Every structure is written in structure tokens, then in C-alpha cells.
Amino acid sequence: PQKPVPTSSSASSSSSSQEPKVKIMLRVGQDEAKPVMMGLKKPFSALKTMWCNQQGYKETDVTFQFDGDTLSLSETPEDQDIEGGEIIDVKIKKGVKPQESLKKKPPQKPVPTSSSASSSSSSQEPKVKIMLRVGQDEAKPVMMGLKKPFSALKTMWCNQQGYKETDVTFQFDGDTLSLSETPEDQDIEGGEIIDVKIKKGVKPQESLKKKPPQKPVPT
């Protein structure tokens, strides 16, 4: 009788779980360095991807430096003779800010039904608070999805207030907003004011007001 040959999957899983790990200290600017555990033979590209996903940065905007030199992402802690506790500096491009939309949560188990998955994903879409100001009136807060085009906000506002969309213009920082753009495109983080400009002499019409669609009543 021959000895059972271990299947590659069990062999690889056991080897990866037994892979030696080292503690890397990641330091951003003047902040305190934070410890991260990573495999001794794992490329630094994996660490960079993980960090960027957690913090909300594009990988192209971030550089890792070790001992003052830019790290080669194909190298591993073993290649750099890292034994644990060494500091890697995270350099972020000037003026770049983290974006909520780039943050990726660790993959969750797939949701069985497609309908519930799509509805849950849309409800989890990050939202920002936009302040809509009409003339000299006080700006009023409206929540909208970070990736939703401004056309959706304009349609909603015109329907609520009773205006034709052709009679209304949205302005941000004095410039007319492109309705195909999103708050993300304009780097809106929340609380920014959008001015609603209405054509001179145009008044709201009750007949144009649309109530939000109600849920169908089950028969």
C-alpha cells in the first residue's frame, strides 16, 4: 500500500498558514508608526494594496520607503532582511486626500439572492451632505450618494419644488455644475453649498410637483 499523497490544496493551505510572519511598522508623515503583520515571503505590493484599500487611497498616489529609499513592490521582507519592528514610511502625493469610495471592506460572504444584494449595495453607498441654497434663503441640507450624478439631485429638487428642469441651474463655487458629474468628481466631502439659480420671473407650479413614489399596496 502506498502512502496517501496529500492533495495540493491541503498542502498549500497548511504551508501558507505556517508561513513565518514579521511585524512591519508603517509610519505616515509625522504620525506614530502602526504595527502590521505580514508574511516573510509576501511581496510588499500586497501590503501596499491592503493599506490603500483600508485608508482610501489610490495605489498610484502612495509610495513605500525603507531606509530613505523607495521600496520595490516585488521584493519581500525576506529580501530586505527585515526581522521585525522595522519602520516603512508611507509617502502620499501632495494634496491627495483619502476617499471614502476607495475604501474596500474585506470581502464578505456572497449574499445568495441577487435582488437583496443589489439593494443592500445601493443602501451602503457612501453619502454626502449637500447644502442647497436658493437666492438669499438659508441653505438646506440634502443627502445624496457620492457617485450619484447631480442630474438626479436636480430632478428630485425640481419635482419637490414644482419647477421645470430647464428653468433651473445648479452652481458650485460660482461655476455652472455639469449634471453628469458626481460629488466625488467635485471632491465634495460634505457641507458644501450648491446655489440653485432659477430663471427670472419663473414661479413654481403645483402641477409640476411630484410626490415620491409610494410602495405598491399588496392586493
N, C-alpha and C positions, 0 to 999 in steps of 0.2 A: 504493500500500500504506500502511495506517495503522500507526502505531507500536503495538506491543503494550501494552495497558493493564495496568499491574501489578495483580495481584489484591489485594483489600483486606487479606487475611491477611498477605501478604508485606510490604505497605506498613506495616501496623500493627506487625508484629513488628520491622521494621527501625527504625521510629520509636521504639518503646519501648526497644529496646536502645541507641539513640543518645541517649536522654533524659539530659540532664545530671543529675549526682548531686551531693549535698553531704554533707559529714561532719557529723553531729549528735553531740554529746557527751551521753550520758544519765547522770544522776547520781541515785543512790538514797541519800537521807539523807546521812550523812557519808562514804559510800564514794567511792572515786575514780571520776571520770566515765569512762565507756567509750565509744569511738567506734562509731558505726553509720552506714553509708552508706544514703541514701535518695534517691529521685527528687525533683528540684526541684519537680515539679508533682504529686507524690503527696500525698494528704491525710494529716494526722497520725493519722487513725483507723487507717490501715494500719500505721503504725509502732507504735501502741499495741497493736493486735491481735497483731502479731508478738512484741512484748516480753512481753505477758501469757502467750501460748502457750509461749514459751521458759521463762519463770520460774515458771509455775504459779499465776497469779493470775486472779481474775475481773476482767473489764474494769470492772465496776461498783465495784470496790474500789480502783481506781487512777485518779489524776488526773495529767495532764501540766501543768507550769507553766513559763512562759518569762518571764524578767524579773519574776518575782513574781506574774504574772497567769496564771489558768487558760487553757490553750490551747484554742481552738476546733478540734475534731477535723475539721471540714470544711475548715479552712484548710490551706495548703501552705507549705513552706519559702519558696517564692517570695513568697507573700502576706506573710510575716513578714520579708521582706528578709534571710533567712538566707543567708550567703555561705560558711559552713563553719567548724566549730570552736566554734559557739555551744553553750552548755550548756542542756539542758532538764532540769528537776528532776522526778523521778518521786515522787509523793506516794502512799503506801499508807495505807489506813484503819488506825486504831489497833487493834492486837491481831490484825490479819489475818496469817495465815501462808501461805506458798506450799503448794500441794497437788500432790503428785506426779501425782494423777489428772487434773489440769487441764493438765499439760504436754502439748503436742502436738508430735510429731516432724514434720518436713517430710514431705509426702505421698510415700510410696514408690510404685513402680510396682505396679499391681494384681497380686495373685497369681492365676494362672489358675484353679486348681481351688478350689471353694468350701469343700470339706472341709478342705483344708490351711490355707486362710485362717482358718477359724473356729478350728481347733486352735492355730494359731500365735498368734492374737489372745488366746486364753484363757491361753496359756502366758506371754504377755508382760504379763498383767495385774499391776499392782504388788501386791506382797505386804507384809504387816507381821508382825512377831513379837509374838505374844500370849503372856503368861505365865499359865498356868492353875495355880491353887493350890487344893488340896483340904484343907480343915481347916488343921492345923498343918504339913502336909507342905511340902516345898520346892516352889516354883513351877517348872513345867516349860514350856519354850518350845514353841510350836506356830506354824507359818507358815500364814497364811490370806490370801485375796485381800482387797484393800482395799474392794472393792464387794460382797463375799460377805455374805449375811445371817448373823447369829450362829446362826440355826437350823441352818445347815449345820455349823457348828463343834460345836454341842451334839449333833447327831445322830452326828457322827463320834466324839466323845468317849464318848457312851453306848454306841455299838456296840463301841468298843475295850475299855471297862471293864466292860461287862455290866450296865448299869443301864437301867431304863425312863426314857424322857424325862420322864414325868410325875412321877418321883421326884427330879428334878434341877432346880435353879435356878441360873442364872448371875447373879452380881452384880458391878457395876463401880462403884467409889467408894461402896460401901455401898448402892447402889440396884439393884433387880432390872432386868436388861437386857431391853429389848424385842427379841425374837428376829427381828423384821422389820428391825431396824436393822443397819447395817454399821459396820465400824471407821471408815470415812470419816465417817459420821454422828456418831460419838462423838469425832471429831478424834484418833483413836489414831494415833500416829506410830511406835510400836514399843517393846516392853519394858514396856508397861502390864500390870498384874496384874488378871486376872479371877478372882474367887472362885467355886468350884464348891460349891454348897450341896446336900447330899444329905439327904433326909427321914430323920428319926431312926429308927434300928432297921433301915433298909433295907441289905441287903448285895448285893454284885454276884453275878450268876448266870452261870455258864459258858454256859448255853443261850442267853443273850441276846447273847453276844459274837459279832460278825460280822467275819469276816476281809474285808480289802479285796478287791473283785472282781479275779480274775485275768484276764489276757488269754486269750481263747479259743485253744486249741491247734489249729493248722490240721490238718485231717484229710489 
